[in-house]
Each structure stands twice: as C-alpha cells, then as structure tokens.
Amino acid sequence: MIPILVVAGPTASGKTELAIELAQALGGEIISADSRQVYVGLDVGTAKPSREQRARVKHHLIDIVSPRERYNAGRFARDASAVIGALEQEGKAVVLCGGTGLYLEALVNPFFEVPKLPEEEKIRVRRQLSEKASAQGRAALHRELAGIDSQSAARLHPNDFQRISRALELYYLSGRTMTELLSVPGKQRPYAPFTVILNPEREELKESISQRTERMLEGGWVEEVESLLASGTDPGAPGMQSLGYREVIALIRGEISRGGAVDAINRKTWQYARRQRIWFDRKPAQIKAGPKALSAERIVSLWHAHCSSYC
C-alpha cells in the first residue's frame, strides 16, 4: 500500500500552511483536495495557495478546469490517483490537503461506481432541475432532495446547486439515492492514509473566517469577479457557485452593501465550516487537534513510523 499524508480540516483552519511545512520536511508535494481551487481564475475567493507558497512546495490539482465545467469527487479521485502514482515513482511523499471531505473520501475510501447513464437523459434532467431552480429558487431543490434522501440533504447547503442537482440527477436516472450508493462498498485503493485533522475552537474558527473574508476582499476578490464576468463567465456557471461569489456579484451590481456582503459571506462560511467539522468529527484520524496544539516535528516522526509499516 502507498502511504499518503492527509491534512484536513474546516475552511480557515490553517491546514494549507501546515501541509506546506510537512511537505517541505518530507521532500514531498501537495495534492489539493479542494473542490473550488480546481477552477482557473477563481484565485482570491477560493483562498488558493499564494505564488510564494507554491514556490516553496509544488501543488497539484489547482487551476485544472474552466469555471464553466463541472468537476466532481469521482473525477478528483481519478486525477489524484494519477498524481500519486507519478509521485511514488519519483520517491516523493504525498501530502493531501483539503477541506472537501467527499473528495478525500472518494480517494481514500471509494464509495461507489457511478451508474452508466445516457448522456441525453442527463442533459434533459439537468435542464429540468436548472429551470426549477430558476423558477422556484434553489431551496426548492433542497426540499425536494430532503423528501427523497434526507441524509444527503442534511450535509448539503440549500444553495449548493451543483451537489444537490447531482444527487437528484442520480436518483431520477438510476432510482437510487446518493446515500444508498454511498453504502455500497467500493473498489479498494492501495492507499494507507495517515490523517491529521485540524479542529480549532469554535470562536477561534469564527474569528479566523472573519479575518479571511476581509483579507480576500482587500486582496482583490471584487476585481477578480469583475474580470470573470467581463470575460463572459456566466454567474450561474459551476465555478461561480463557490462560497461567497454570489454575494460579491451582488455587491458589484449594487444590490448589497459591502457590510452586507461581508456579513452574508461570514455567515455562510461559518455554516459551511460547521458542516465540515461534523463531517471530520465522524472520520477516523491519527491526530485531531487545534492548530496551536499541533507539532510538525511530532507529525513527521509519527509519519515515518506509519510508513515503516508499509515498506
């Protein structure tokens, strides 16, 4: 089995810097497991690693698709597996870093094979769901999913159109819910994860989220979104459904004040972070601790012991 070091945790928990420190210490490279950082042009608002951070350690699966494309956990697992294979051949340590739990799960603990469905049928259902969301609001799709698959609805935000529509699409075309499919054992992958989960205190995380929002707005988030819109990127494109982008678009259009945008972004980010905390609380890990209690030296020592079990 291939040992992989997983650094996970909720948004704004400090996992990026820890992953970089560990990758440097181990002579490894980082695979981003963030469902938003895959999009080209969505830099500030998805808190991508800076140029300086990427100069310190090579990052993979960042800036790989257009904001107009859909990207999902299954595709991530395939892409990440290819990178892991290449890094193993080069003798480099693999450090996965992310807050998208479903992406990490898809790689480390594959959940199901997506049923093969006719492309024309998928297009038809997607169009119907998009039309319903436009006419009745995204919350209507979330309520629809709750009536079909309450467990999936509970872990998805009502505004997460992409994942909600994906779950509904699977159900209407295959007759099986996402929860049902997740319960079917998947194909075993040859990975042995050593998982570090950052778990900051509630108030510490809320403050970190607030500071992060201000940094992104001061760092050019508005200008980034203006550039995307000017280039012809549709506000409804998959990438533009990323957290906070709707509020920044509303700010640009004069539909909301800066203070109102900040409050809305902070509130939605905190709601998302709470769901992430619940997800990660339920997952096994070798280490779970607040960022201030973590020692990179101790993690490296434990990592080497972990690797020795698979040599």
Buried (B, 14 or more C-beta within 10 A) or exposed (E): EBBBBBBBBBBBBBBBBBBBBBBBBBEBBBBBBBBBBBBBBBBBBBBBBEEEBBEBBEBBBBBBBBBBBEBBBBBBBEBBBEBBEEBBEEEBBBBBBBBBBBBBBBBBBBBBEEEEBEEEEBEEBBEBBBEBBEEEEBEBBBBBBBEBBEBBBEBBBBBBBBBBBBBBBBBBBBEBBBBBBBEEEBEEBEBBBBBBBBBBEEEBBBEBBBEBBEEBBEBBBBEBBBEBBEEEBEBEBBBBBBBBBBBBBBBBEEEBEEEEBBBBBBEBBBBBBBBBBEBBEEBEBBBBBBBEEBEBEEBBEBBEEBBEEEE
